[in-house]
Amino acid sequence: MTDSSNRSFRELGERVIDIETAAVSGLKQYLNGDFEHACELLLNCRGRVIVIGMGKSGHIGGKIAATLASTGTPAFFVHPGEASHGDLGMITEHDVVLAISNSGETGELLAIAPLIKRRGVKLVSMTGNPKSTLADIADVHVCIAVEQEACPLGLAPTSSTTATLVMGDALAVALLNARGFTADDFAMSHPGGSLGRRLLLHIHDVMHDGERMPMVAEQATISEALLEMSRKGLGMTGVANIEGKLAGIFTDGDLRRILDQRIDLHSTPIAQVMTRQPVTIKPDVLAAQGLKLMEDRKINGLFVVDENGIPQGALNMHDLLKAGVM
């Protein structure tokens, strides 16, 4: 591969990005009353948003439907060809149809649009031609026109599909905000992935509590504390005062530091060498926040306390890794 060929590839890539960036930026002019009307129809929909589109518009429509569904607006994609052969029965009078076609003249969409209208279903069209047939018969039209495709031949849908996707995201996010959709709502729609784990798992879900929590009293010796650390396997132990509150912690790192001091492990109280006022966390905090706290403070473990400072549990980085939070 020659240097000139590499430059040509880069230059063409840069040209595509420049054209598509301009196309996306140009969409702002279409965020007008029609866009607001479309948002209102989708927001007030008592059924589901049915997204339809052919070819590349269909692929983009599937993604838009998925984004709507995952952000609080029930939606799914229906292939217009299949709709003509029975799947039209999936659309009810309580739904709103979002029809996508860059030209606005896609035959498969125009064939079923009158049937959709006859059922009293609201129709929102998203096209690159506001004077097209599909734009004309829709209850509201959202324009997604672009000046040019990034394809040098001006044939392959490139800028137009990017613009469609971005306008779909604009609709979805506007609706998300209008519904008061929260991070907890999002997590309930994404329980299986890493996002779901980060948004659903709380400290109390991953901490070691009860008999699994390493804890000794202030009067315990260092050797007794080491036995507790060995039994519980977290590389640390908490130290409780006479009131049952967390007075300090002792870690593997603390042990390495005191070994040079020739301290008698069997007679020295753990309170003499423990770390006082340790970093703690509440049990109802997100596990992801616990991870950030440990990373920020450069520590490998945390004790979990209630509002009165009473130990409730303990966890370390391995627990978060095992839970899939990291």
C-alpha positions in Angstrom: 0.0 0.0 0.0 1.5 3.3 -1.1 1.6 6.5 1.0 -0.5 8.2 -1.7 -3.2 5.6 -1.4 -3.2 6.0 2.4 -3.6 9.7 2.0 -6.4 9.2 -0.4 -8.2 6.9 2.0 -7.8 9.4 4.8 -8.9 12.3 2.6 -12.0 10.4 1.6 -12.8 9.5 5.1 -12.4 13.1 6.2 -14.7 14.2 3.4 -17.4 11.8 4.5 -17.2 13.0 8.1 -17.3 16.7 7.1 -20.3 16.1 4.8 -22.2 14.1 7.5 -21.3 16.6 10.2 -22.8 19.4 8.1 -25.9 17.3 7.5 -26.4 16.7 11.2 -25.8 20.4 12.0 -28.4 21.4 9.4 -31.1 19.4 11.2 -31.5 22.2 13.7 -33.6 24.2 11.3 -36.2 21.4 11.4 -36.6 21.5 15.1 -39.7 23.6 14.7 -43.4 23.4 15.4 -43.7 20.2 13.4 -41.1 18.6 15.5 -42.9 19.7 18.7 -46.2 18.4 17.3 -44.6 15.1 16.6 -43.3 14.9 20.1 -46.8 15.7 21.5 -48.4 12.9 19.4 -45.8 10.4 20.5 -46.0 11.5 24.2 -49.8 11.3 24.3 -49.9 7.9 22.5 -52.0 5.5 24.6 -50.6 2.5 22.7 -47.2 2.0 21.1 -45.2 3.8 18.6 -45.0 1.7 15.5 -41.9 2.5 13.4 -42.0 1.5 9.7 -39.4 1.9 6.9 -37.9 0.1 3.9 -34.3 -0.7 3.1 -31.7 1.5 4.9 -34.6 3.5 6.4 -35.9 0.3 7.8 -32.6 -0.5 9.5 -32.4 3.0 11.0 -36.1 2.6 12.0 -35.3 -0.5 13.9 -32.7 1.3 15.9 -35.0 4.3 16.5 -37.8 1.9 17.8 -35.2 0.2 20.1 -34.1 3.6 21.5 -37.6 4.7 22.1 -38.5 1.5 23.9 -35.4 1.6 26.1 -36.1 5.2 27.1 -39.7 5.0 28.2 -41.7 5.1 25.0 -43.2 1.7 24.1 -42.3 1.0 20.5 -41.4 -1.7 18.0 -40.5 -1.9 14.3 -42.9 -3.4 11.7 -41.6 -4.2 8.2 -44.0 -2.5 5.7 -43.7 -5.5 3.3 -44.8 -7.8 6.1 -47.5 -5.4 7.1 -49.1 -5.8 3.7 -49.3 -9.6 4.4 -50.9 -9.7 7.8 -48.6 -7.7 10.2 -50.8 -4.7 9.8 -53.0 -6.4 12.4 -50.3 -5.5 14.9 -51.3 -1.9 14.7 -54.2 -0.7 16.8 -56.2 2.5 16.9 -54.4 3.6 20.1 -50.9 3.5 18.4 -49.0 6.1 16.5 -47.1 5.2 13.4 -43.7 6.8 12.6 -43.1 6.2 8.9 -39.5 6.8 7.6 -38.6 7.3 3.9 -36.0 9.7 2.6 -37.8 10.2 -0.7 -41.3 10.1 0.8 -42.4 8.0 -2.1 -41.5 4.5 -1.0 -44.2 2.3 -2.6 -44.5 -0.2 0.3 -45.2 2.6 2.8 -47.6 4.4 0.5 -49.5 1.1 0.0 -50.4 0.8 3.7 -50.6 4.5 4.7 -54.3 4.8 3.6 -55.2 1.7 5.6 -53.4 3.2 8.6 -55.3 6.4 8.2 -58.6 4.6 7.7 -58.2 3.0 11.2 -57.8 6.4 12.7 -54.2 5.8 13.6 -52.1 9.0 13.8 -49.3 9.1 11.3 -46.0 10.9 11.7 -43.8 10.9 8.6 -40.0 11.5 8.6 -38.8 12.3 5.1 -36.2 14.3 3.2 -38.9 15.8 1.0 -41.6 17.9 2.7 -43.6 18.0 -0.6 -43.6 14.2 -1.0 -46.8 12.0 -0.9 -45.9 10.6 2.5 -45.3 14.0 4.0 -48.6 15.2 2.5 -50.8 12.4 3.9 -49.2 12.4 7.4 -50.8 14.1 10.4 -47.4 15.7 11.0 -44.2 15.7 9.0 -40.7 15.9 10.4 -38.1 17.0 7.8 -34.7 15.3 7.6 -33.5 16.8 4.3 -29.7 16.9 3.7 -27.8 18.8 1.1 -25.8 15.9 -0.2 -25.0 12.3 0.4 -21.5 11.5 1.5 -21.3 8.8 -1.2 -19.3 10.3 -4.1 -21.9 8.9 -6.5 -24.7 10.5 -4.6 -26.5 7.2 -4.5 -25.8 5.2 -1.4 -27.8 6.5 1.6 -25.1 7.9 3.9 -25.8 11.5 5.1 -29.5 10.9 4.9 -29.5 7.8 7.1 -27.2 9.6 9.6 -29.6 12.5 9.7 -32.6 10.1 10.2 -30.9 8.4 13.1 -30.0 11.7 14.8 -33.5 13.0 14.4 -34.8 9.8 15.9 -32.5 10.3 18.9 -33.8 13.9 19.2 -37.4 12.6 19.4 -36.5 9.9 21.9 -34.5 12.2 24.2 -37.2 14.9 24.1 -39.8 12.3 25.1 -37.5 10.8 27.8 -37.2 14.3 29.4 -41.0 14.9 29.1 -41.8 11.6 30.8 -39.4 12.3 33.7 -37.5 9.1 32.8 -34.8 8.4 35.4 -31.6 6.4 35.6 -33.5 3.8 37.6 -36.2 3.6 34.9 -33.4 3.1 32.3 -31.8 0.3 34.5 -35.1 -1.6 34.6 -35.0 -1.7 30.8 -31.4 -2.9 30.8 -31.0 -5.5 33.6 -28.7 -7.8 31.6 -25.8 -5.6 30.5 -23.1 -3.8 32.3 -25.2 -0.6 32.3 -27.9 -2.4 34.1 -25.5 -3.8 36.7 -24.0 -0.3 37.3 -27.4 1.2 37.7 -29.2 -1.5 39.6 -26.6 -2.9 42.0 -26.3 -1.2 45.4 -23.6 -1.6 48.0 -25.9 -3.8 50.1 -26.2 -6.2 47.2 -22.5 -7.0 47.1 -21.2 -6.4 50.6 -20.2 -9.1 53.1 -22.5 -8.8 56.1 -23.3 -10.7 59.3 -20.8 -13.5 60.0 -19.0 -12.8 56.8 -18.0 -9.3 57.9 -14.5 -9.1 59.4 -14.7 -7.3 62.7 -12.8 -7.3 66.0 -13.1 -5.2 69.2 -10.7 -2.4 70.1 -9.1 -4.5 72.8 -8.3 -7.4 70.5 -4.6 -8.0 69.8 -3.0 -7.7 66.4 -2.7 -11.5 66.2 -6.4 -11.8 66.8 -7.1 -9.3 64.1 -4.9 -11.2 61.7 -6.8 -14.4 62.4 -10.1 -12.6 61.6 -8.7 -11.2 58.4 -7.5 -14.7 57.4 -10.9 -16.2 58.1 -13.0 -13.6 56.3 -10.6 -13.2 53.3 -11.1 -9.5 52.5 -7.6 -8.4 53.3 -8.8 -6.2 56.1 -10.8 -6.1 59.3 -12.9 -3.5 61.0 -12.4 -2.4 64.6 -15.5 -1.7 66.7 -15.5 0.4 69.8 -17.5 -0.3 73.0 -20.6 1.3 71.5 -20.5 -0.9 68.4 -19.4 1.8 66.1 -16.6 1.6 63.6 -13.5 3.0 65.3 -11.0 2.1 62.6 -9.7 -0.6 60.2 -6.6 -2.7 59.8 -5.5 -3.9 56.4 -2.8 -6.0 54.8 -1.0 -2.7 54.0 -1.1 -1.7 57.7 0.5 -5.1 58.6 3.4 -4.6 56.2 4.1 -1.2 57.6 4.2 -2.4 61.3 6.4 -5.4 60.6 9.4 -3.1 60.4 8.6 -1.7 63.9 9.2 -5.0 65.8 5.8 -4.8 67.5 4.7 -7.8 69.5 1.7 -9.1 67.5 0.4 -11.1 70.5 0.3 -8.4 73.1 -0.2 -5.1 71.2 -3.9 -4.0 70.9 -5.1 -3.5 67.4 -6.4 0.0 68.4 -2.8 1.1 68.7 -2.0 0.5 65.0 -5.3 0.7 63.2 -6.3 3.4 60.8 -8.8 5.7 62.5 -11.6 7.6 60.7 -11.5 5.2 57.7 -13.4 5.9 54.4 -16.9 4.4 54.7 -20.0 4.2 52.6 -23.8 3.7 53.1 -25.5 0.5 52.1 -28.1 2.1 49.8 -25.4 3.8 47.6 -24.9 2.5 44.1 -22.1 -0.1 43.8 -20.7 2.0 40.9 -20.3 4.9 43.3 -18.5 2.7 45.7 -16.1 1.8 42.9 -15.4 5.4 42.1 -14.8 6.2 45.8 -12.2 3.5 46.0 -10.5 4.6 42.8 -10.5 8.2 43.9 -9.1 7.4 47.4 -6.8 4.7 46.0 -8.0 2.0 48.4 -9.0 -1.6 47.9 -11.8 -2.0 50.4 -14.6 -0.2 52.2 -16.6 -0.7 55.3 -20.3 -0.1 55.1 -22.0 1.8 58.0 -25.4 3.1 58.8 -26.3 6.7 59.7 -25.1 6.0 63.3 -21.7 4.7 62.3 -22.6 1.0 63.1 -20.9 -1.4 60.7 -23.3 -3.1 58.3 -20.8 -4.9 56.0 -17.6 -4.7 54.0 -16.5 -5.1 50.4 -13.4 -4.9 48.3 -12.5 -4.4 44.6 -12.8 -8.2 44.0 -16.4 -8.1 45.0 -17.2 -5.3 42.5 -15.3 -7.2 39.8 -17.2 -10.4 40.5 -20.5 -8.5 40.4 -19.6 -7.1 37.0 -19.5 -3.4 38.1 -16.0 -2.9 36.9 
